[in-house]
Amino acid sequence: MGEGDPVVLLHGTPFSSVVWRDIAAALAHTHQVHVWDMLGYGQSEMREGQDVSLAAQQGIFASLLEHWGLVEPTVIAHDFGGAVALRTHLLNQVSYRALALVDPVALAPWGSPFFRLVRDNAAVFGQLPEHLHAALVREYVSSASGPGLHPATLDRLVLPWLEGEGQAAFYRQIAQADQRYTDEVEPRYTDITLPVLVCWGEDDTWIPVAKGEQLADVIPGARLRRIPRAGHLVQEDAPAELTAALMEFLRER
């Protein structure tokens, strides 16, 4: 949607492109905006035996950019989407005009104790009664916000995990999360030469802002923008401030 230079928005886990809805609409006034749901997330296909690993998402993203005919788009990526964007740039050698990373999964170690518990016991969690699964997912997604999510927003974010294949898909994507996918590219962050903006919610309890400081120090020329009163889900906690930071970054390109 929109016209102008292309911008592609990547979501993280356990979210979907829904988290970018307001920011995408704002950016579309000046840019051609593309959003997508990673395989196994949101409105994308969910099925047994699916490979939804970071490596798989990386390959899909590279193919999707080719399908869209985008040459050197600006990429804005959140959480696991950050790892997908970094892997696609460094391993597939896909060129971006610029890269904005929002609370990305990028540096070891990562994964909360809860995340590791579910990853190591995904088959067991997949057998939870529906009402217990729904309560778990709602509590987990809620914890991504600092000030808390509006009930209607929370409902919209968890819905894909509660219907049809959603329960199995929720635990599948956690089970396939593996730090080795970022370990493969972390030593190459010093090779990045494109403009990079790192945005981070100061109240992020999933990935502390210290990781943002570390990442901005590792990537040559990267700038860190700390977002006050925002948790991991900055798009929901501080959409106006995040949009302003992204618009400023885009105007400089």
HUMO-V431023 format. One record per residue. N is the residue number from 0. RES is the residue in one letter. OMEGA is omega as a letter, one per 30 degrees, with the letter a starting at -180 (* if undefined). Layout:
n:N res:RES omega:OMEGA
n:N res:RES omega:OMEGA
//
This chain:
n:0 res:M omega:l
n:1 res:G omega:l
n:2 res:E omega:a
n:3 res:G omega:a
n:4 res:D omega:a
n:5 res:P omega:l
n:6 res:V omega:l
n:7 res:V omega:a
n:8 res:L omega:l
n:9 res:L omega:l
n:10 res:H omega:l
n:11 res:G omega:l
n:12 res:T omega:g
n:13 res:P omega:a
n:14 res:F omega:l
n:15 res:S omega:a
n:16 res:S omega:l
n:17 res:V omega:a
n:18 res:V omega:a
n:19 res:W omega:a
n:20 res:R omega:a
n:21 res:D omega:a
n:22 res:I omega:l
n:23 res:A omega:l
n:24 res:A omega:l
n:25 res:A omega:a
n:26 res:L omega:a
n:27 res:A omega:l
n:28 res:H omega:a
n:29 res:T omega:a
n:30 res:H omega:l
n:31 res:Q omega:a
n:32 res:V omega:l
n:33 res:H omega:l
n:34 res:V omega:l
n:35 res:W omega:l
n:36 res:D omega:l
n:37 res:M omega:l
n:38 res:L omega:a
n:39 res:G omega:a
n:40 res:Y omega:l
n:41 res:G omega:a
n:42 res:Q omega:l
n:43 res:S omega:a
n:44 res:E omega:l
n:45 res:M omega:l
n:46 res:R omega:a
n:47 res:E omega:l
n:48 res:G omega:a
n:49 res:Q omega:l
n:50 res:D omega:a
n:51 res:V omega:a
n:52 res:S omega:l
n:53 res:L omega:l
n:54 res:A omega:l
n:55 res:A omega:a
n:56 res:Q omega:l
n:57 res:Q omega:l
n:58 res:G omega:l
n:59 res:I omega:a
n:60 res:F omega:l
n:61 res:A omega:l
n:62 res:S omega:a
n:63 res:L omega:l
n:64 res:L omega:l
n:65 res:E omega:l
n:66 res:H omega:l
n:67 res:W omega:a
n:68 res:G omega:a
n:69 res:L omega:l
n:70 res:V omega:a
n:71 res:E omega:l
n:72 res:P omega:l
n:73 res:T omega:a
n:74 res:V omega:l
n:75 res:I omega:a
n:76 res:A omega:a
n:77 res:H omega:l
n:78 res:D omega:a
n:79 res:F omega:l
n:80 res:G omega:l
n:81 res:G omega:l
n:82 res:A omega:l
n:83 res:V omega:a
n:84 res:A omega:a
n:85 res:L omega:l
n:86 res:R omega:a
n:87 res:T omega:l
n:88 res:H omega:a
n:89 res:L omega:a
n:90 res:L omega:l
n:91 res:N omega:a
n:92 res:Q omega:l
n:93 res:V omega:a
n:94 res:S omega:l
n:95 res:Y omega:l
n:96 res:R omega:l
n:97 res:A omega:a
n:98 res:L omega:l
n:99 res:A omega:a
n:100 res:L omega:a
n:101 res:V omega:a
n:102 res:D omega:a
n:103 res:P omega:l
n:104 res:V omega:a
n:105 res:A omega:a
n:106 res:L omega:l
n:107 res:A omega:f
n:108 res:P omega:l
n:109 res:W omega:a
n:110 res:G omega:l
n:111 res:S omega:l
n:112 res:P omega:l
n:113 res:F omega:a
n:114 res:F omega:a
n:115 res:R omega:l
n:116 res:L omega:l
n:117 res:V omega:a
n:118 res:R omega:a
n:119 res:D omega:a
n:120 res:N omega:a
n:121 res:A omega:a
n:122 res:A omega:l
n:123 res:V omega:a
n:124 res:F omega:l
n:125 res:G omega:a
n:126 res:Q omega:l
n:127 res:L omega:l
n:128 res:P omega:a
n:129 res:E omega:a
n:130 res:H omega:l
n:131 res:L omega:l
n:132 res:H omega:a
n:133 res:A omega:l
n:134 res:A omega:l
n:135 res:L omega:a
n:136 res:V omega:a
n:137 res:R omega:a
n:138 res:E omega:a
n:139 res:Y omega:a
n:140 res:V omega:l
n:141 res:S omega:a
n:142 res:S omega:l
n:143 res:A omega:a
n:144 res:S omega:l
n:145 res:G omega:a
n:146 res:P omega:a
n:147 res:G omega:a
n:148 res:L omega:l
n:149 res:H omega:a
n:150 res:P omega:l
n:151 res:A omega:l
n:152 res:T omega:l
n:153 res:L omega:l
n:154 res:D omega:a
n:155 res:R omega:a
n:156 res:L omega:a
n:157 res:V omega:a
n:158 res:L omega:a
n:159 res:P omega:a
n:160 res:W omega:a
n:161 res:L omega:a
n:162 res:E omega:l
n:163 res:G omega:a
n:164 res:E omega:a
n:165 res:G omega:a
n:166 res:Q omega:l
n:167 res:A omega:a
n:168 res:A omega:a
n:169 res:F omega:a
n:170 res:Y omega:l
n:171 res:R omega:a
n:172 res:Q omega:l
n:173 res:I omega:a
n:174 res:A omega:a
n:175 res:Q omega:l
n:176 res:A omega:a
n:177 res:D omega:a
n:178 res:Q omega:a
n:179 res:R omega:a
n:180 res:Y omega:l
n:181 res:T omega:l
n:182 res:D omega:a
n:183 res:E omega:a
n:184 res:V omega:a
n:185 res:E omega:l
n:186 res:P omega:a
n:187 res:R omega:l
n:188 res:Y omega:l
n:189 res:T omega:l
n:190 res:D omega:a
n:191 res:I omega:a
n:192 res:T omega:a
n:193 res:L omega:l
n:194 res:P omega:a
n:195 res:V omega:l
n:196 res:L omega:l
n:197 res:V omega:l
n:198 res:C omega:a
n:199 res:W omega:l
n:200 res:G omega:a
n:201 res:E omega:a
n:202 res:D omega:l
n:203 res:D omega:l
n:204 res:T omega:l
n:205 res:W omega:l
n:206 res:I omega:a
n:207 res:P omega:a
n:208 res:V omega:l
n:209 res:A omega:l
n:210 res:K omega:l
n:211 res:G omega:l
n:212 res:E omega:l
n:213 res:Q omega:a
n:214 res:L omega:l
n:215 res:A omega:l
n:216 res:D omega:a
n:217 res:V omega:a
n:218 res:I omega:a
n:219 res:P omega:l
n:220 res:G omega:a
n:221 res:A omega:l
n:222 res:R omega:l
n:223 res:L omega:l
n:224 res:R omega:l
n:225 res:R omega:a
n:226 res:I omega:a
n:227 res:P omega:l
n:228 res:R omega:l
n:229 res:A omega:l
n:230 res:G omega:a
n:231 res:H omega:a
n:232 res:L omega:a
n:233 res:V omega:a
n:234 res:Q omega:a
n:235 res:E omega:a
n:236 res:D omega:a
n:237 res:A omega:a
n:238 res:P omega:a
n:239 res:A omega:a
n:240 res:E omega:l
n:241 res:L omega:l
n:242 res:T omega:l
n:243 res:A omega:l
n:244 res:A omega:a
n:245 res:L omega:l
n:246 res:M omega:l
n:247 res:E omega:l
n:248 res:F omega:a
n:249 res:L omega:a
n:250 res:R omega:a
n:251 res:E omega:a
n:252 res:R omega:*
//
